[in-house]
Amino acid sequence: MLFSHYAFIAQAGHDYIAFDEERMSKHVVITALIIRTDILEEFKAELDHIHSTYIQNNSKSLEQLSPNNQKEVIEKLLSSHIDLYAIIVDKDKLWEVGGFGYQQLLDDYMNRRLYNDLFESNMSVQIFAESEQKHDFLKKFESYIGERHTRTLFNPTLLVFEDKSDNTCLQFADIMSELIFNAYENPCDENRNLIKKLTRKFIRLEEWPYKDDKRIMNRLGQFTNTYDHIIAEKSIQFAQQYIDRHEYSEEGLIQNRVNFLKYLLAYLSIGRDEYIYGQEVIKNMQTFSKEPINRDTMSDIVGPLRDEGILIASTSNGYKIPTATKDLIAHAEFSSSQIVPMLRRLDNYRKIILNMTDQQLDILAGEQFKEIKQFLDAKY
């Protein structure tokens, strides 16, 4: 098998900077529909059924369907085994960030971001894009790949342009890109709700420029508690600052921590202030990691982040960036439910050994147990 995954790329919005032209879109969206090779044919059959039922005459946008059909199509997508990836560039924000006043810098960013996310962790992905209306960005991305990626039998990554009318996966990728684009270009409740429904299908939803904590705060709505506002604001800032410091680190474990925080922030950025199940987090991170990620390795990801002062709440429902006092309390309750019974059992185990040895053998006498021994002795 030459390819482990297939990615179908689509673009919505103008991919060039023209700040003085009102007719230009304020956003550009690059979307990738990512499918494992072993389920590609199954998904194509499912997509053919969806296409023939709902998207007749090669309609390009969900806007052309009735609201009920929009909902049904999205529900069908949620039950399919695919992943979505998207970069959303807010061109109005580029001035605020600075340094992106001309086209080349923006192109370099988008090329690097898409290339790293699609190829760095998985060098056997086959990419398809539409040939009929080759966007400037996709042509530049083709050149970018060619400069960095040599195709061989064992490393066959390639960008292929095809006629969209002959490729239902490209048609659907185009629909999804238009849907995401509309949610940002025309941010009404209906459009945003469509994106929320797709949240668990995203392995990455990256808004850029991403140094915009106020935007995420606005998505969270009104705060009735002063502490809640402080907790949300600082938690988001701490996570973003870590990403800024380490985003281009070459150390795999640090990259895993960056991707973990990006996923938690992505949830907040689209208005989903809720816990994300651990398995969903692992699935997302595994897409970008060269090393296996499981529940055991998550402790090497989350623990050191907390050691550096990054606030991460976790309960039996998963992980989240804390945005309220209740998140911190829920995390404390969850931690307490695990730590206190363990300490109680260790304390009892120690007492049994002490009694058996006439108080001579203390299993916590070693220097490595100094803190926990002080804690247990303080109880009495």
Residue frames relative to the residue before (quaternion, step in Angstrom):
aa qw qx qy qz dx dy dz
M 1.0000 0.0000 0.0000 0.0000 0.00 0.00 0.00
L 0.3277 -0.7845 0.4940 0.1817 3.60 -0.51 1.15
F 0.8029 0.2115 -0.0850 0.5509 3.57 0.94 -0.88
S 0.3187 -0.7377 0.5621 0.1957 3.55 -1.04 0.79
H 0.7938 0.1149 -0.0473 0.5954 3.57 1.18 -0.58
Y 0.2058 -0.7230 0.6393 0.1618 3.52 -1.35 0.38
A 0.1081 -0.7863 0.6066 0.0450 3.56 -1.00 0.85
F 0.1495 -0.7777 0.6085 0.0507 3.55 -0.91 1.01
I 0.1608 -0.8406 0.5165 0.0259 3.55 -0.36 1.33
A 0.0093 0.7778 -0.6280 0.0214 3.54 -1.07 0.83
Q 0.2310 -0.7680 0.5865 0.1129 3.52 -1.21 0.59
A 0.0480 -0.7640 0.6426 0.0341 3.54 -1.16 0.73
G 0.7478 0.3236 -0.2732 0.5113 3.56 -0.93 0.88
H 0.5814 -0.5930 0.4361 0.3467 3.54 -1.28 0.38
D 0.3036 -0.7976 0.5007 0.1446 3.55 -0.80 1.02
Y 0.6619 0.4622 -0.3382 0.4836 3.58 1.10 0.48
I 0.5205 -0.6471 0.4724 0.2951 3.51 -1.24 0.60
A 0.1857 0.7417 -0.6274 0.1475 3.53 -0.79 1.04
F 0.0851 -0.8752 0.4748 0.0358 3.51 0.64 1.20
D 0.7119 0.4674 -0.2616 0.4542 3.55 1.14 -0.57
E 0.6452 0.4981 -0.3261 0.4788 3.58 1.28 0.08
E 0.3815 -0.7707 0.4656 0.2091 3.56 -0.44 1.23
R 0.6430 0.5541 -0.3372 0.4073 3.57 1.07 -0.63
M 0.5667 0.5935 -0.3909 0.4168 3.60 1.22 -0.25
S 0.5235 -0.6305 0.4674 0.3317 3.56 -1.08 0.70
K 0.4859 -0.6597 0.4915 0.2952 3.54 -1.18 0.56
H 0.7698 0.2594 -0.1414 0.5657 3.58 1.22 -0.41
V 0.1070 -0.7214 0.6689 0.1436 3.50 -1.37 0.28
V 0.1308 -0.8027 0.5815 0.0208 3.54 -0.91 1.00
I 0.1001 -0.7532 0.6484 0.0477 3.54 -0.94 0.98
T 0.0487 -0.8171 0.5735 -0.0317 3.56 -0.62 1.16
A 0.0999 -0.7741 0.6222 0.0610 3.53 -1.09 0.77
L 0.2274 -0.7268 0.6371 0.1187 3.53 -0.95 1.01
I 0.0868 -0.8388 0.5374 -0.0106 3.61 -0.37 1.24
I 0.0178 -0.8132 0.5774 -0.0703 3.55 -0.75 1.14
R 0.4483 -0.6646 0.5259 0.2844 3.57 -0.98 0.80
T 0.5900 -0.6104 0.3992 0.3463 3.55 -1.02 0.79
D 0.6819 0.5265 -0.3040 0.4066 3.57 0.92 -0.86
I 0.7455 0.3403 -0.2243 0.5274 3.61 1.21 -0.27
L 0.3577 0.7745 -0.4728 0.2205 3.60 1.26 0.09
E 0.6959 0.4719 -0.2905 0.4567 3.61 0.78 -0.98
E 0.6218 0.5356 -0.3338 0.4638 3.56 1.05 -0.76
F 0.6753 0.4865 -0.2963 0.4685 3.57 0.93 -0.88
K 0.6219 0.5417 -0.3445 0.4484 3.59 0.99 -0.78
A 0.6446 0.5117 -0.3226 0.4676 3.57 0.98 -0.82
E 0.6459 0.5096 -0.3103 0.4762 3.55 1.01 -0.83
L 0.6691 0.5069 -0.2915 0.4587 3.55 0.99 -0.89
D 0.6092 0.5441 -0.3471 0.4609 3.59 1.05 -0.71
H 0.6465 0.5119 -0.3160 0.4691 3.55 1.04 -0.80
I 0.6488 0.5068 -0.3123 0.4740 3.58 0.95 -0.90
H 0.6607 0.5309 -0.3047 0.4345 3.54 0.92 -0.97
S 0.7024 0.4635 -0.2736 0.4659 3.57 0.87 -0.95
T 0.6866 0.4963 -0.2817 0.4505 3.58 1.12 -0.64
Y 0.8365 0.2275 -0.0662 0.4940 3.55 0.84 -1.02
I 0.7978 0.2955 -0.1272 0.5099 3.58 0.89 -0.92
Q 0.0655 0.8320 -0.5430 0.0936 3.53 0.47 1.17
N 0.8203 0.2595 -0.1978 0.4696 3.55 -1.33 0.40
N 0.5777 -0.6420 0.3544 0.3583 3.56 1.11 0.81
S 0.1274 0.7951 -0.5759 0.1415 3.60 0.93 0.84
K 0.3169 -0.7951 0.4944 0.1516 3.57 -0.89 0.92
S 0.7919 0.2846 -0.1320 0.5239 3.55 1.16 -0.36
L 0.5087 -0.6305 0.4939 0.3157 3.54 -1.11 0.71
E 0.5273 0.6365 -0.4089 0.3869 3.58 1.21 -0.40
Q 0.6555 0.5264 -0.3091 0.4446 3.58 1.14 -0.55
L 0.6334 0.5062 -0.3385 0.4775 3.57 1.26 -0.14
S 0.5833 -0.5529 0.4445 0.3956 3.54 -1.24 0.32
P 0.6515 -0.5233 0.3644 0.4110 3.62 -1.15 0.48
N 0.6451 0.5195 -0.3295 0.4533 3.60 0.97 -0.75
N 0.6696 0.4831 -0.2996 0.4780 3.58 0.97 -0.81
Q 0.5802 0.5621 -0.3696 0.4591 3.57 1.10 -0.65
K 0.6768 0.5017 -0.2895 0.4543 3.54 0.86 -0.98
E 0.6677 0.5070 -0.3041 0.4524 3.59 0.93 -0.87
V 0.6388 0.5205 -0.3278 0.4621 3.59 0.98 -0.81
I 0.6704 0.4935 -0.3016 0.4648 3.57 0.91 -0.90
E 0.6330 0.5237 -0.3341 0.4620 3.58 0.99 -0.77
K 0.6454 0.5057 -0.3251 0.4712 3.59 0.99 -0.73
L 0.6293 0.5284 -0.3324 0.4629 3.56 1.03 -0.74
L 0.6442 0.5439 -0.3233 0.4297 3.58 0.96 -0.84
S 0.6986 0.4563 -0.2742 0.4781 3.59 1.11 -0.57
S 0.6066 0.5625 -0.3584 0.4327 3.62 1.25 -0.15
H 0.4889 -0.6813 0.4760 0.2652 3.55 -1.23 0.57
I 0.3931 0.6867 -0.5152 0.3293 3.56 0.40 1.25
D 0.2689 -0.7213 0.6065 0.1990 3.54 -1.36 0.20
L 0.2326 -0.7550 0.5972 0.1388 3.53 -1.22 0.58
Y 0.0746 -0.7631 0.6416 0.0193 3.51 -1.12 0.79
A 0.0828 0.8159 -0.5686 0.0650 3.59 -0.93 0.80
I 0.1643 -0.7155 0.6690 0.1161 3.51 -1.24 0.72
I 0.0771 -0.7844 0.6149 0.0267 3.57 -0.83 1.01
V 0.1160 -0.7972 0.5913 0.0385 3.58 -0.56 1.16
D 0.2034 -0.7512 0.6208 0.0944 3.54 -0.81 1.11
K 0.2845 -0.8191 0.4732 0.1558 3.57 -0.11 1.29
D 0.5887 0.5748 -0.3727 0.4292 3.59 1.12 -0.54
K 0.6729 0.5122 -0.2866 0.4502 3.56 1.12 -0.70
L 0.5067 0.6791 -0.4225 0.3219 3.60 1.18 -0.36
W 0.6173 0.5428 -0.3475 0.4511 3.58 1.08 -0.70
E 0.6575 0.5236 -0.3150 0.4408 3.57 0.97 -0.85
V 0.6593 0.4950 -0.3128 0.4717 3.58 1.02 -0.76
G 0.2991 -0.7706 0.5027 0.2531 3.56 1.02 -0.86
G 0.7683 0.3781 -0.2666 0.4423 3.54 -1.21 0.54
F 0.7053 0.4065 -0.2666 0.5160 3.59 1.25 0.03
G 0.2738 0.8009 -0.4858 0.2179 3.51 1.01 0.85
Y 0.7696 0.2381 -0.2012 0.5573 3.58 1.18 -0.02
Q 0.7218 -0.5465 0.2501 0.3431 3.48 -1.22 0.75
Q 0.6399 0.5801 -0.3475 0.3650 3.59 0.84 -0.92
L 0.6576 0.5154 -0.3212 0.4459 3.58 0.95 -0.84
L 0.6450 0.5052 -0.3217 0.4745 3.57 1.01 -0.77
D 0.6404 0.5189 -0.3241 0.4644 3.59 0.95 -0.85
D 0.6497 0.5243 -0.3212 0.4470 3.57 0.93 -0.89
Y 0.6477 0.5160 -0.3242 0.4573 3.56 0.96 -0.85
M 0.6992 0.4790 -0.2856 0.4474 3.58 0.75 -1.03
N 0.6387 0.5217 -0.3263 0.4619 3.59 1.00 -0.79
R 0.6869 0.4897 -0.2880 0.4531 3.55 0.84 -1.00
R 0.6614 0.5215 -0.3129 0.4389 3.55 0.92 -0.94
L 0.6975 0.4661 -0.2760 0.4691 3.59 0.81 -1.00
Y 0.6501 0.5211 -0.3178 0.4527 3.58 0.93 -0.87
N 0.6780 0.4969 -0.3031 0.4490 3.59 0.80 -0.97
D 0.7104 0.4746 -0.2751 0.4409 3.56 0.84 -0.96
L 0.7250 0.4314 -0.2554 0.4723 3.60 0.99 -0.74
F 0.8086 0.3447 -0.1433 0.4548 3.56 0.94 -0.85
E 0.6023 0.6174 -0.3819 0.3320 3.58 0.94 -0.75
S 0.7603 0.3624 -0.2057 0.4982 3.59 0.94 -0.81
N 0.8019 0.1523 -0.0645 0.5741 3.57 1.13 -0.46
M 0.1338 -0.8490 0.5095 0.0410 3.54 -0.14 1.32
S 0.6612 0.4840 -0.3221 0.4740 3.60 1.17 0.31
V 0.3868 0.7096 -0.4925 0.3230 3.55 0.94 0.92
Q 0.2495 -0.7454 0.6029 0.1365 3.55 -0.97 0.92
I 0.1622 -0.8136 0.5559 0.0521 3.58 -0.73 1.08
F 0.1147 -0.7701 0.6255 0.0506 3.53 -1.06 0.87
A 0.0122 0.7735 -0.6335 0.0109 3.56 -1.13 0.71
E 0.6169 -0.5822 0.3933 0.3547 3.54 -1.25 0.48
S 0.3107 -0.7766 0.5243 0.1597 3.57 -0.91 0.92
E 0.5859 0.6317 -0.3761 0.3409 3.58 1.06 -0.73
Q 0.7898 0.1010 -0.0370 0.6038 3.55 0.96 -0.89
K 0.1015 -0.8297 0.5480 0.0320 3.54 0.41 1.22
H 0.2892 -0.7514 0.5678 0.1714 3.56 -0.56 1.15
D 0.6290 -0.5460 0.3938 0.3889 3.55 -1.17 0.59
F 0.6541 0.5304 -0.3327 0.4245 3.59 0.90 -0.88
L 0.6783 0.4966 -0.3055 0.4472 3.59 0.87 -0.91
K 0.6182 0.5166 -0.3452 0.4814 3.59 1.10 -0.62
K 0.6546 0.4929 -0.3078 0.4835 3.57 1.00 -0.79
F 0.6384 0.5258 -0.3274 0.4569 3.56 1.03 -0.77
E 0.5976 0.5547 -0.3532 0.4586 3.59 1.09 -0.69
S 0.6696 0.4815 -0.2931 0.4837 3.58 0.95 -0.85
Y 0.6240 0.5515 -0.3287 0.4455 3.57 1.03 -0.83
I 0.6504 0.5009 -0.3104 0.4794 3.58 0.97 -0.86
G 0.6634 0.5356 -0.3075 0.4224 3.56 0.88 -0.97
E 0.6660 0.5101 -0.3024 0.4525 3.57 1.06 -0.73
R 0.7812 0.3564 -0.1583 0.4875 3.58 1.10 -0.66
H 0.7767 0.3309 -0.1285 0.5204 3.52 1.20 -0.40
T 0.1381 -0.7922 0.5921 0.0528 3.56 -0.58 1.15
R 0.3350 -0.7631 0.5189 0.1901 3.56 -0.66 1.09
T 0.0673 0.7637 -0.6384 0.0685 3.55 -0.91 1.02
L 0.7077 -0.4272 0.3274 0.4577 3.56 -1.29 0.04
F 0.7583 0.3691 -0.1954 0.5005 3.57 1.04 -0.78
N 0.7548 0.2519 -0.1558 0.5853 3.57 1.29 -0.06
P 0.1140 0.8972 -0.4182 0.0844 3.55 0.76 1.11
T 0.2386 0.7960 -0.5320 0.1624 3.60 1.11 0.45
L 0.1117 0.7978 -0.5757 0.1399 3.56 -0.84 0.95
L 0.2763 -0.7195 0.6084 0.1894 3.56 -1.19 0.62
V 0.0814 -0.8097 0.5811 -0.0121 3.56 -0.62 1.19
F 0.2345 -0.7592 0.5912 0.1380 3.59 -0.91 0.92
E 0.0017 -0.8031 0.5938 -0.0492 3.56 -0.86 1.06
D 0.5820 -0.5486 0.4681 0.3758 3.53 -1.32 0.33
K 0.4509 -0.7246 0.4510 0.2610 3.56 -0.63 1.11
S 0.6112 0.5759 -0.3583 0.4080 3.59 1.05 -0.65
D 0.7083 0.4277 -0.2557 0.5000 3.60 1.20 -0.43
N 0.7307 0.3715 -0.2051 0.5348 3.59 1.26 -0.06
T 0.2734 -0.8001 0.5133 0.1474 3.57 -0.21 1.28
C 0.5921 0.5666 -0.3730 0.4351 3.60 1.12 -0.53
L 0.6452 0.4957 -0.3138 0.4893 3.57 1.04 -0.75
Q 0.6153 0.5428 -0.3451 0.4558 3.58 1.04 -0.73
F 0.6932 0.4685 -0.2826 0.4693 3.53 0.90 -0.90
A 0.6047 0.5394 -0.3530 0.4678 3.59 1.07 -0.70
D 0.6352 0.5286 -0.3189 0.4640 3.58 1.04 -0.79
I 0.6370 0.5231 -0.3216 0.4660 3.57 1.00 -0.82
M 0.6730 0.4945 -0.2990 0.4617 3.56 0.90 -0.94
S 0.6432 0.5194 -0.3302 0.4555 3.59 0.99 -0.78
E 0.6434 0.5116 -0.3122 0.4763 3.58 1.05 -0.79
L 0.6338 0.5350 -0.3305 0.4505 3.56 1.01 -0.81
I 0.6692 0.4862 -0.2933 0.4793 3.58 0.91 -0.96
F 0.6334 0.5429 -0.3217 0.4479 3.56 0.98 -0.90
N 0.6753 0.4986 -0.2986 0.4541 3.60 0.86 -0.94
A 0.6257 0.5528 -0.3398 0.4329 3.58 1.06 -0.72
Y 0.7279 0.3929 -0.2336 0.5111 3.59 1.13 -0.60
E 0.6715 0.4906 -0.2987 0.4681 3.58 1.00 -0.77
N 0.7781 0.1267 -0.0505 0.6132 3.59 1.10 -0.77
P 0.0518 -0.8872 0.4583 0.0140 3.57 0.55 1.21
C 0.1695 0.7698 -0.5906 0.1728 3.57 0.46 1.20
D 0.6969 -0.4847 0.3257 0.4164 3.57 -1.27 0.37
E 0.6437 0.5442 -0.3336 0.4221 3.59 0.93 -0.85
N 0.6792 0.4809 -0.2889 0.4732 3.57 0.92 -0.90
R 0.6633 0.5008 -0.3106 0.4612 3.59 0.94 -0.86
N 0.6371 0.5332 -0.3329 0.4461 3.59 1.02 -0.73
L 0.6017 0.5489 -0.3571 0.4573 3.58 1.10 -0.65
I 0.6533 0.5048 -0.3081 0.4727 3.58 1.00 -0.83
K 0.6315 0.5447 -0.3397 0.4349 3.58 0.95 -0.83
K 0.6294 0.5462 -0.3388 0.4368 3.57 1.01 -0.74
L 0.7150 0.4575 -0.2406 0.4708 3.56 1.14 -0.67
T 0.3515 0.7977 -0.4575 0.1754 3.57 1.27 -0.16
R 0.7376 0.4433 -0.2641 0.4356 3.59 0.71 -0.98
K 0.6069 0.5304 -0.3727 0.4599 3.60 1.25 -0.01
F 0.5958 0.5805 -0.3650 0.4180 3.60 1.25 -0.29
I 0.2159 -0.7297 0.6298 0.1555 3.54 -0.98 0.86
R 0.7840 -0.0353 -0.0030 0.6197 3.56 1.23 -0.33
L 0.0268 0.7485 -0.6618 0.0324 3.54 -0.94 0.98
E 0.0048 0.8556 -0.5130 0.0692 3.53 0.02 1.31
E 0.1826 -0.7640 0.6139 0.0787 3.52 -0.63 1.19
W 0.0456 0.8086 -0.5838 0.0572 3.55 -0.90 0.87
P 0.4498 -0.1766 -0.8701 0.0966 1.62 -1.91 1.57
Y 0.3544 -0.7877 0.4755 0.1667 3.54 -0.83 1.00
K 0.5384 0.6065 -0.4214 0.4059 3.62 1.23 -0.02
D 0.4563 0.6635 -0.4425 0.3947 3.53 0.66 1.12
D 0.0887 -0.8395 0.5357 0.0190 3.55 0.46 1.23
K 0.6069 0.5778 -0.3599 0.4102 3.58 1.07 -0.70
R 0.6199 0.5501 -0.3561 0.4317 3.60 1.02 -0.73
I 0.6639 0.4804 -0.3090 0.4826 3.57 0.91 -0.87
M 0.6322 0.5298 -0.3371 0.4539 3.58 0.97 -0.80
N 0.6440 0.5187 -0.3239 0.4597 3.59 0.98 -0.80
R 0.6357 0.5347 -0.3318 0.4471 3.57 1.03 -0.73
L 0.6404 0.5461 -0.3283 0.4288 3.57 1.14 -0.59
G 0.4852 -0.6906 0.4249 0.3272 3.58 1.22 -0.28
Q 0.7407 -0.4043 0.3082 0.4392 3.54 -1.29 -0.39
F 0.2595 -0.7454 0.5952 0.1507 3.54 -1.16 0.73
T 0.2603 -0.7772 0.5554 0.1406 3.57 -0.78 1.01
N 0.7257 0.3574 -0.2090 0.5494 3.57 1.26 -0.34
T 0.5002 -0.6758 0.4520 0.2979 3.59 -0.79 1.01
Y 0.6568 0.5159 -0.3152 0.4506 3.57 0.93 -0.87
D 0.6010 0.5685 -0.3621 0.4295 3.59 1.04 -0.71
H 0.6560 0.5107 -0.3122 0.4598 3.56 0.93 -0.88
I 0.6553 0.5068 -0.3073 0.4683 3.58 0.93 -0.88
I 0.6578 0.5205 -0.3084 0.4485 3.58 0.90 -0.96
A 0.6746 0.4915 -0.2981 0.4631 3.59 0.87 -0.96
E 0.6829 0.5082 -0.2984 0.4317 3.57 0.78 -1.03
K 0.7161 0.4477 -0.2600 0.4681 3.59 0.80 -1.00
S 0.6298 0.5385 -0.3438 0.4417 3.60 0.97 -0.76
I 0.6587 0.4947 -0.2969 0.4829 3.57 0.98 -0.88
Q 0.6582 0.5149 -0.3098 0.4535 3.59 0.92 -0.88
F 0.6541 0.5173 -0.3199 0.4497 3.60 0.89 -0.89
A 0.6605 0.5039 -0.3045 0.4660 3.58 0.96 -0.90
Q 0.6792 0.4925 -0.2959 0.4567 3.58 0.92 -0.91
Q 0.6331 0.5349 -0.3302 0.4518 3.57 1.03 -0.76
Y 0.6271 0.5184 -0.3397 0.4719 3.59 1.03 -0.71
I 0.6358 0.5216 -0.3227 0.4685 3.59 0.97 -0.86
D 0.6550 0.5218 -0.3167 0.4454 3.59 0.90 -0.91
R 0.6900 0.4943 -0.2843 0.4458 3.59 0.98 -0.84
H 0.8344 0.2775 -0.0770 0.4700 3.55 0.93 -0.93
E 0.3614 0.7854 -0.4684 0.1821 3.62 1.22 -0.06
Y 0.7850 0.3109 -0.1694 0.5083 3.60 0.96 -0.76
S 0.2862 0.7510 -0.5316 0.2675 3.56 1.15 0.60
E 0.3735 -0.7336 0.5255 0.2151 3.57 -1.06 0.76
E 0.5359 0.6149 -0.4083 0.4098 3.58 1.27 -0.04
G 0.4934 -0.7175 0.4117 0.2688 3.54 -0.62 1.18
L 0.6685 0.5111 -0.3132 0.4402 3.59 0.90 -0.89
I 0.6495 0.4977 -0.3189 0.4784 3.57 1.01 -0.77
Q 0.6232 0.5279 -0.3382 0.4675 3.58 1.03 -0.73
N 0.6172 0.5361 -0.3417 0.4636 3.60 1.05 -0.72
R 0.6517 0.5038 -0.3146 0.4718 3.58 1.01 -0.78
V 0.6252 0.5263 -0.3304 0.4722 3.58 1.04 -0.79
N 0.6855 0.4838 -0.2884 0.4614 3.60 0.85 -0.95
F 0.5968 0.5566 -0.3517 0.4587 3.58 1.11 -0.66
L 0.6960 0.4620 -0.2738 0.4766 3.58 0.85 -0.96
K 0.6126 0.5488 -0.3510 0.4475 3.59 1.03 -0.73
Y 0.6662 0.5030 -0.3145 0.4519 3.57 0.93 -0.84
L 0.6492 0.5056 -0.3253 0.4660 3.60 0.97 -0.80
L 0.6696 0.4857 -0.3009 0.4745 3.59 0.98 -0.81
A 0.6036 0.5616 -0.3622 0.4350 3.59 1.07 -0.70
Y 0.6127 0.5469 -0.3481 0.4520 3.58 1.02 -0.76
L 0.6856 0.4756 -0.2843 0.4721 3.56 0.89 -0.95
S 0.6461 0.5665 -0.3263 0.3940 3.58 0.98 -0.84
I 0.7352 0.3468 -0.2343 0.5333 3.59 1.18 -0.42
G 0.6630 -0.5846 0.2809 0.3740 3.54 1.22 0.60
R 0.5578 0.5869 -0.4114 0.4184 3.60 1.19 0.33
D 0.0416 -0.8118 0.5806 -0.0456 3.52 0.01 1.38
E 0.4597 0.6657 -0.4443 0.3848 3.56 0.41 1.25
Y 0.6147 -0.5507 0.4160 0.3819 3.54 -1.31 0.28
I 0.2512 -0.7411 0.6049 0.1476 3.54 -1.18 0.69
Y 0.4774 -0.6908 0.4599 0.2888 3.57 -0.68 1.08
G 0.6150 -0.6041 0.3782 0.3373 3.53 -1.03 0.88
Q 0.6617 0.5128 -0.3186 0.4446 3.57 0.94 -0.84
E 0.6311 0.5194 -0.3311 0.4715 3.57 1.08 -0.66
V 0.6271 0.5234 -0.3266 0.4756 3.57 1.06 -0.78
I 0.6589 0.5154 -0.3037 0.4560 3.58 0.92 -0.95
K 0.6396 0.5300 -0.3262 0.4513 3.57 0.94 -0.86
N 0.6617 0.5050 -0.3076 0.4609 3.56 0.94 -0.89
M 0.7047 0.4777 -0.2747 0.4468 3.57 0.81 -1.01
Q 0.6145 0.5690 -0.3547 0.4158 3.58 1.04 -0.72
T 0.5761 0.5968 -0.3684 0.4199 3.56 1.15 -0.61
F 0.7731 0.3504 -0.1697 0.5007 3.58 1.05 -0.77
S 0.6644 0.5157 -0.2978 0.4516 3.59 1.25 -0.11
K 0.4066 -0.7036 0.5303 0.2419 3.56 -1.04 0.81
E 0.7015 0.4149 -0.2451 0.5250 3.58 1.24 -0.49
P 0.5846 -0.5848 0.4214 0.3724 3.60 -1.12 0.60
I 0.1265 -0.7696 0.6223 0.0669 3.54 -1.08 0.79
N 0.0944 0.7762 -0.6163 0.0939 3.55 -0.88 0.98
R 0.7575 -0.3843 0.2593 0.4595 3.55 -1.30 -0.05
D 0.6388 0.5325 -0.3336 0.4440 3.59 1.06 -0.68
T 0.7089 0.4574 -0.2690 0.4646 3.59 0.90 -0.89
M 0.5183 0.6447 -0.4228 0.3701 3.60 1.19 -0.33
S 0.5980 0.5701 -0.3743 0.4210 3.61 1.07 -0.57
D 0.6547 0.4946 -0.3097 0.4805 3.61 1.14 -0.61
I 0.6430 0.4938 -0.3124 0.4951 3.54 1.29 -0.26
V 0.7587 0.4057 -0.2124 0.4633 3.56 0.72 -1.09
G 0.6417 0.5709 -0.3300 0.3917 3.58 0.90 -0.95
P 0.7090 0.4460 -0.2823 0.4677 3.64 0.70 -0.96
L 0.5861 0.5499 -0.3800 0.4580 3.60 1.11 -0.55
R 0.6611 0.4852 -0.3059 0.4836 3.58 0.94 -0.83
D 0.6124 0.5522 -0.3472 0.4466 3.59 1.05 -0.71
E 0.7001 0.4475 -0.2587 0.4927 3.59 1.14 -0.65
G 0.6257 -0.5876 0.3272 0.3951 3.56 1.25 0.22
I 0.4585 0.6511 -0.4773 0.3715 3.59 1.22 0.29
L 0.3183 -0.7655 0.5305 0.1767 3.57 -0.74 1.06
I 0.0798 0.7706 -0.6223 0.1125 3.56 -0.67 1.19
A 0.2090 -0.7723 0.5894 0.1112 3.56 -0.74 1.05
S 0.0275 0.7904 -0.6118 0.0152 3.55 -1.05 0.75
T 0.0027 0.7536 -0.6570 0.0182 3.51 -1.18 0.80
S 0.7271 -0.3776 0.3025 0.4870 3.58 -1.21 -0.29
N 0.6362 0.5321 -0.3171 0.4600 3.60 1.29 -0.30
G 0.7031 -0.4539 0.2680 0.4773 3.59 1.25 -0.04
Y 0.6316 -0.5307 0.4269 0.3704 3.53 -1.27 -0.61
K 0.1057 0.7730 -0.6252 0.0205 3.55 -1.30 0.36
I 0.4978 -0.5534 0.5519 0.3760 3.52 -1.38 0.21
P 0.3969 -0.7342 0.4801 0.2699 3.65 -0.59 1.00
T 0.0838 -0.8104 0.5798 0.0067 3.54 -0.92 0.95
A 0.7764 0.2033 -0.1287 0.5825 3.58 1.26 0.14
T 0.6678 -0.4922 0.3773 0.4116 3.56 -1.28 0.39
K 0.6386 0.5518 -0.3350 0.4189 3.57 0.98 -0.82
D 0.6030 0.5514 -0.3616 0.4490 3.60 1.11 -0.56
L 0.6632 0.4996 -0.3014 0.4688 3.57 0.99 -0.86
I 0.6582 0.5006 -0.3098 0.4693 3.57 0.99 -0.83
A 0.6348 0.5260 -0.3266 0.4622 3.59 1.00 -0.83
H 0.6415 0.5107 -0.3210 0.4740 3.58 1.03 -0.79
A 0.6523 0.5153 -0.3128 0.4594 3.59 0.96 -0.88
E 0.6508 0.5128 -0.3115 0.4652 3.59 1.00 -0.84
F 0.6608 0.5038 -0.3081 0.4632 3.57 0.96 -0.88
S 0.6600 0.4972 -0.3060 0.4729 3.59 0.94 -0.88
S 0.6516 0.5253 -0.3101 0.4509 3.55 0.97 -0.89
S 0.6469 0.5384 -0.3242 0.4320 3.59 0.98 -0.81
Q 0.7006 0.4283 -0.2605 0.5078 3.56 1.22 -0.46
I 0.7099 0.4859 -0.2677 0.4339 3.56 0.90 -0.97
V 0.6770 0.5228 -0.3138 0.4122 3.59 0.79 -1.01
P 0.6698 0.4703 -0.3302 0.4703 3.67 0.79 -0.78
M 0.6344 0.5264 -0.3364 0.4552 3.62 1.01 -0.73
L 0.6609 0.4942 -0.3051 0.4752 3.57 0.97 -0.86
R 0.6372 0.5332 -0.3277 0.4497 3.56 1.00 -0.84
R 0.6766 0.4858 -0.2927 0.4696 3.58 0.93 -0.87
L 0.6416 0.5137 -0.3249 0.4679 3.58 1.04 -0.79
D 0.6323 0.5339 -0.3240 0.4584 3.55 1.01 -0.82
N 0.6653 0.4943 -0.2943 0.4759 3.56 0.95 -0.89
Y 0.6285 0.5395 -0.3212 0.4590 3.59 1.03 -0.84
R 0.6531 0.5196 -0.2999 0.4621 3.57 0.99 -0.90
K 0.6575 0.5187 -0.3124 0.4484 3.57 0.95 -0.90
I 0.6281 0.5404 -0.3394 0.4454 3.58 0.95 -0.82
I 0.6710 0.4896 -0.2966 0.4712 3.59 0.93 -0.94
L 0.6351 0.5274 -0.3294 0.4582 3.60 0.99 -0.80
N 0.6739 0.4919 -0.2946 0.4659 3.58 0.94 -0.89
M 0.6437 0.5323 -0.3172 0.4492 3.58 1.04 -0.78
T 0.7772 0.3343 -0.1579 0.5092 3.59 1.08 -0.75
D 0.5124 -0.6681 0.4056 0.3559 3.58 1.19 0.53
Q 0.6758 -0.5424 0.2548 0.4291 3.53 1.00 1.05
Q 0.4895 0.6902 -0.4150 0.3345 3.59 1.21 0.40
L 0.7658 0.3183 -0.1829 0.5280 3.61 1.00 -0.72
D 0.0320 -0.7829 0.6204 -0.0338 3.52 -0.52 1.27
I 0.3324 -0.7860 0.4867 0.1865 3.58 -0.35 1.20
L 0.6912 0.4386 -0.2791 0.5020 3.61 1.26 -0.24
A 0.3824 0.7558 -0.4619 0.2630 3.59 1.22 0.37
G 0.5651 0.6310 -0.3801 0.3715 3.61 1.16 -0.46
E 0.6376 -0.5559 0.3825 0.3716 3.54 -1.21 0.60
Q 0.6283 0.5620 -0.3380 0.4185 3.60 1.11 -0.71
F 0.7140 0.4183 -0.2440 0.5057 3.60 1.27 -0.38
K 0.2870 0.8175 -0.4728 0.1609 3.58 1.30 0.16
E 0.7101 0.4705 -0.2751 0.4458 3.58 0.78 -1.02
I 0.6924 0.4682 -0.2948 0.4630 3.58 0.87 -0.89
K 0.6115 0.5378 -0.3509 0.4623 3.61 1.11 -0.62
Q 0.6398 0.5151 -0.3229 0.4702 3.57 1.00 -0.83
F 0.6418 0.5300 -0.3228 0.4505 3.56 1.00 -0.81
L 0.7013 0.4618 -0.2755 0.4681 3.58 0.84 -0.97
D 0.6522 0.5064 -0.3262 0.4602 3.60 0.97 -0.77
A 0.6123 0.5712 -0.3456 0.4235 3.59 1.11 -0.68
K 0.5445 0.6266 -0.3927 0.3958 3.57 1.20 -0.49
Y 0.7763 0.3388 -0.1527 0.5091 3.55 1.08 -0.76
